[in-house]
C-alpha cells in the first residue's frame, strides 16, 4: 500500500499518493468517486495502477467529498473550478511542475479544464471513455435525457446497497458474481449514497465543449466500441474538436478502464506517452505450486470402462476441489486426471496435498503430489515460470500416495509440525542442476 498523504486546498485536505519512479509525472483523474487505499485492495484496479506506475511517476488523489479526502456538505459539493484547485494543490504537494494527465469518464472533464487553464503544466492529455456534456440537447444527442438522468439518481439511491446499476459500467463482469460484489463494495467505500447521488446531479450540469478547441497539449481520445456509458460516435466528435487529437477505438463494452481488455487500453496510453509499445510486464510474485495426479489412471480407466471411469473421475475432482477450498488453494488448471494449483503459503499446500491423498483412498485411488515454492509470472490468467516446471517434475518423482517437496518448501515450513524424510537428490527433466527432494511423512 503506497503512503497516503494530504495536500491542503482552500481549507480542505485532499488525499493523494505517489507511486513509481518513471521519467515523467502522470496524474490519474478517476471518474465520479474514488478511494485511494481501497483501490489497491481490488486486484483488477491495483493491476491497472501498477501498470501505469511501471512507466511513470504516478500521482493519485481522491476528489474532495469522496474517499479519504475531507468530507464536505452534500449541498456544498465542489464544482469543476474547485476541483481544479485541488488538482493544482496535489501536484504542488507532490513536487510536480509538469505532468501528463489521464482522465476517465467524469474525470475527463476535470482533466480538460485543467489542461485548458494551465497548458504550461500539462505535457500530454489522455481522455478515456470521456463525455463533455451529460444531458441531451439537439447539438449533443449522445447524452441521456434529463428524465433518464433523474431515473438514474433514483436508482442509485435505491440500489446503493446492491448492484447500483453496475451492469452498464462493467457488463463484462456480469457473469462473475464475486467480481460484481467486489466492484459494488469498492463504490460504496468511495462515497456515501447521498454524496454519490449529489455528485451525479452535479455531473449532469457539466458542459466543457467550449474548452476543446483551446487544448494545446498532445491529446489521445480512447473509447471502447460498445461502451454503455459513452458512445464511439460521441468520442469521435470530441476528438474532432481538439486540435491534432489522436482517436483510438478499442473493442469491448466496459466503461470502467480497469476492467475488460486493460492491457489493450494501457498499451495505447503507454505508446502515446512514451513512444514505446512495450506491452505489460509479467506480474511476478512468490507462490507455492502444487501438482497432483492419479497413479495408474490408464489401467484404472481400462478396468472400469469409460462411463464408470468418468463418474469416478468426477468424484475425484470434487474431492480435490473441496480440499483446495479448505486450504485456500487456487485451481489454475485441470488436465485429464491432474490438478495444478497455487497457494500463498507452503504449509497449506503440503497439508492440502496430504488431505487429497488421504481422501481419495476411499475412492480406491492413489495420487502423487509435488510441492515447490518459487517466483512465478502471472500473464493473462496463466501461471508460468521455472517454479511451475520444478513443481511438475517433483510430482513426477513421487510414488503412489506420496507427497514430495523441494528443499525450499521444507525450509520454509520449519516449526509448522510437518515432518519430512530426505528422499535424495534427483535430476529433474528439463531443469538445470540437481534437486534435493523430501517426502512428507504422515
N, C-alpha and C positions, 0 to 999 in steps of 0.2 A: 504494500500500500504506500503510494507516494505521500509525502508530508503535505498536509493541508495547511495553508497559510491564509492570512486575511489582508486585504487591501482596503483602505478607508476611502469611501466615496460619498461626499455630501452627508457625513454623519452616519452612514450605513456601512457595515462590514461585509465585504464581498469575498467569499471563499474562492481560493484558487490553488492550483497545483502546477508544478513544472516537472516534466518527465523527459528524459533523453538528453543527449549532448550533441545533437546534429549540427550541421554548419549554418543553419538559419532557424529563426523562430517561426513557429506555426501555431496560430491561435485557433482552437476548435470552439465554434459557437453552436451549441446544440439547439434543437428546436423545442419550443413550448416550455418544458420543465426539465430539470436535471437534478442529480445528486452525485457529487464528486466521488465520495467514498463507496457508495453503493455501486457505482459504475464498474469498479474493479471486482465486485463480487458476482457480477453477471458475466460468465465466461465469454459469451459472444461479444459483448461490449468491450470487455478487457482486451480481447484479441484485436479488435478494431483499433483501440487506442494504442496498444503495443506496436502495431504495425506503423501507425503514424509516427510514433516516437522513435522508430528504427531509422528514420531518415531525417529527423528534425529535432529541434528542441521544442517539445510540445507544451503549450500553455493551455490549461483547462480552467474553467470557472463556472460557478453557479450564479445565475442571474438573481438579483435581489428579489426576495419573496419566495424563492424556491431552494430546495436542497439545504446546504449548510450555510448559505448566506443569511443575513438577518431577515427575519420575517417583517413584513410591512402590512398595514391595514388593507384588507381586501378592497375597500373603497378608495384606496390611495396607491394602487399598483403603479409601477413606473411606466412611463411612455418610452418610445424609442430614444428620445433625446437623453433621458436619464440613464437608460441602459448603455448608451454610447459613452456617457461619462464614466460608467462603471468599467467598461472595456478599457478606456484610457487609464483608469486608476490601476487596473490589474496589470496592464502592460508596463506601466512605470514601476510598480512594485516588483515585477519580475525582471526588471532591468532590460526591457526590450525597447529599442528605438525604432526598429522596423520589423515587420512580420508579414508573413503570408497568412491569409485568413481563409478558413474553411467553414462555411456556414451551411446548415441543413434546415430545410423546412422553414419555420418561422425565424430561425436563426439567420437565414439568408438575408432577411430584410434588415436586421441589425448590422450584418456584415456590409451590405450595400451602403447603408447610411454612413457607417464609419469610413469606408473606402472613399466615398464621395466627399466627405468632410475633411478627412486627413490623408490626402493622397500621398503625401511625403512619408507616411508611416506604413504604407501598405505596398509590399513588393509584388504581391500577386493575390488574386481573389479566386476562390473556387466556390461555386454555388451548387449544392446537391439537393434535388427534389425541392426546389425553392419556388414559392409563389411571391408575387409582388402586390397582389390585391386579393382579399379573402372574401369578397362579397360580389355577387353578379352585377354586371352593368352591360349595356349594349356594346360598349367598346372593350369589355373584358369578360367574354362569355364563358370562360372556363371555370370561374369561381362558383361556389354554392350560392343559392339564393338566400335572402335574409331568413326566409321561413326554414330552409334546410339548416342554416346555422343555429337557429333557435331550437330546432328539434335535436341537434347535436348537443347543445348545452343541457337540455332536459335529460337526455340520455346519460351524459356524463355524471350529472348529479345523482341520477338514479342508480347507475351501474358502477360507480367508482369503487365499490366493494367487490365487484365482479370482474367481468372481462372488458368493461369500459369501451366496447367497440373496437377492440384491437384487431379484429379480423380484417379491417380496412387498412390499418397501419402495417400489419405483419401477416398477410394472407399465407405466406409460406410456412408459418408456424402453426396454422390452424390444426394440422394433423398431429401435433406434438403437444399434448396437454401439459406436460411438465414444463416445456419452454413457455407456453402461454401463461402458466401460473407465475413463472419467473419474471416475465415481462410485466405482468399486471402488478406484482409486488413491487417491482422497480418503479413503476409510475406512481404507485401510492406513496412510496417513500420520497418521491421527488417533490410532491406538493400536496396540500390538503384538498379535499373536494371543492371547498369554496374558492380557494386560490386557483385551482385548475379551471373552474367554470369562469371566474373573473378574467383570467388570462385569455381564455378562449374568446370571451366577449371583446377584450381589448384587441386581440389579433384580427377580429372582424373589421376593425376600423383602419387597419394598416393599408397604406397605398404608397408604394415607393416607385411607381412607374416613372415619375418625372426625373428621378435621380439616375436612371440607367444611362442616358446619353452622356452624363457628366463623368462616368467612371473612366479613369485613365490607366489603372493597373491592368496588366495582362490578366484576362479573365477566362475561366473554364466553367461552362454550364453543363452539369450532368443530370441525366434523367433516365429512369428505368421505363422501358417502353409501356408497360401495363400498370404503372404506379396508380393506385386507387386514390391517392391524395392530390397528385399533381399530374396533369396530362402532358404527354410528349409535345403536343401542339403548343401548349402553354409555355413549356420550357424553350421550344424553338423560337417562339415570339420574343421571350425575354432575351435570349442570346442575340437576336437580330437587332435589339435596341441598344446593345452595348457595343461601342466601337471595337472592332477587331476581336470580338469574343470568339472562343472556340466552343463548339457544341458537340457533345458526345452522347449518343443514345445507347443505352445498355439493355440487354434482355433482363426480364424479371418484373415482379409486381410488388415487391416490398417497398414501402415508403421509408421505413427506418433504414438508414445507410449501413448500420452494423448488423443487419440480417440479410439473408439471401446470398447472392454471389458477392461477398465482401471483397475478395481478392480482385475480382474483375474491376470493381469500382476503385479500389485503392491503387491498382496498377495505373489507372488513368490519372489519379491525383499525383502519384509519385513521379511519373514521367513528365507531367506538366510542370511540376515544381522543381524537379532536379535534372530533367533531360535524360534520365536513365530509366529504362523499363527493367527493373531488377527482378520483379516478382517477389512473392512473400518468402521470408526466411522461415525455415522449419522451426516449429515450436519444440525446443529441446527441454527435456526435463528428466529427473531421476525417477525411475519406476521399477517395480518388481514385476517380472513377466512369469506367467505360469502356463505350461503346456501339459495337456493330458490327452491320452488316447486309450482305446480299449485294446488289451492284449489278445491276440488271436481272433480278431474280428472276422477275418475272411473265413476261417474254419467254422466259426460260430454261425455265420450267415448261411453257409452251405448246409450245415446240420439242421437249421431251423426252417429254411425256406424264406423266400422274400417277404411274405406278409408277416410272419411271426417275428422275423428279424427286425422289420421296420417297427413293429409295435414295441419290441424290446428296446430298440434304439431310442424311440420317443421317451420311454420311461427313464433310460439312462440320461438323456438330455435334460429332462425335468429335474432329476436328482442333482446334476451338475449345476444347473441354473439356480436351484434352491440354495446350494452351498455357496455359490458366488454371491448371491444376495445376502446371505447370512454373514459372510466375512468381508463384505464391502468390495468385492471384485467387479471389474468392468469387462463384460464379454466383448472381445474385439472381433473374433472370427470363429466360425464353426465349419469344419471341412470334414465330411464323412463322419467318422466317429471320434474326432478330436476337437478339443477346445483350446483357444488361445485367449487369455485374459490378462489384465493388468491390475496391480494393486498399488496403493500408496504406502504400504508397509510390508516388509518381507515376512514378518512373523505371521500376519494374517494370511498371506499367500501360502505359506507352508501348512498352516493349520487347515486351510481350505482344501489343499491337495490331500492331506491325510483324511479329512472328513469325507471327501469324494471316494477315496479308495475304500473306506470302511462301508459307506452307504451302498455302493454298487455290488458289494459281495452278496447282499440279499437278493440281487437280481441274477446271481450266478455269473457275474462278470468280474474281471480284474482289470484295473487300469494301471498305467505307468504315468509318472509325472516328473517334470523338470522345472526347477525354480531358479531364477537368476535375477540379480539387481544390477542395473546399469543405466546409462543415459540412452534415451530413446528419442526419436523425432516423430512429432505428430504432424501429418500433412494430409489435408482433405479427409479427415476422419480415419486415416490409416495410421498404424503404429509401425515404425520401422527402425532399422539401425542394427549395429553389431550385437547389441544386447539381446535383441529378438532372436537372432541366429544362434547365439550361445544357449539361450533357454531351450530352443527346439532341439539342439544337439544333445544337451544334457538329458532331456526327456527320452531321447532315443537310446541312451545308455542304460536306462532303468529297466528293471525286470518286473514281472507280474506283482502288482500290489505295492511297488516301491515308489518312494518319493526321493529323488536325488536333487541336491542343490549344489551350487558353486560355493567356493570358499568365501566369496563376498557375502553371500546370504548367511552362512554360518557365523561369520564375524559380526554381522550387523544385528543378529538376534541374541547375542550374548546376554545372559541374565533373564531371558524370556521363559526359561524352563524347558525349552525344546532340547532334545538330546540328539547327537549326531555320531555316526561312526565313519571313520575315514574309508572311502571306497578305493582310493588310489588315483594316480594320475592317468589322464586319458587324452588322446589326440582327437579333438572334436573336428569332424569333417568340415572343411572349408573355413575353419577358424584358426588363425595363427597361434603357435605356442602350444604348451601342454597345460591342461587344466586339472586342478585337484577337485574331485567330486566327493560329496559327503552324503551318506544315506541317513535319512531321518528315521530314528528309532521310534517304535510305538510308544 
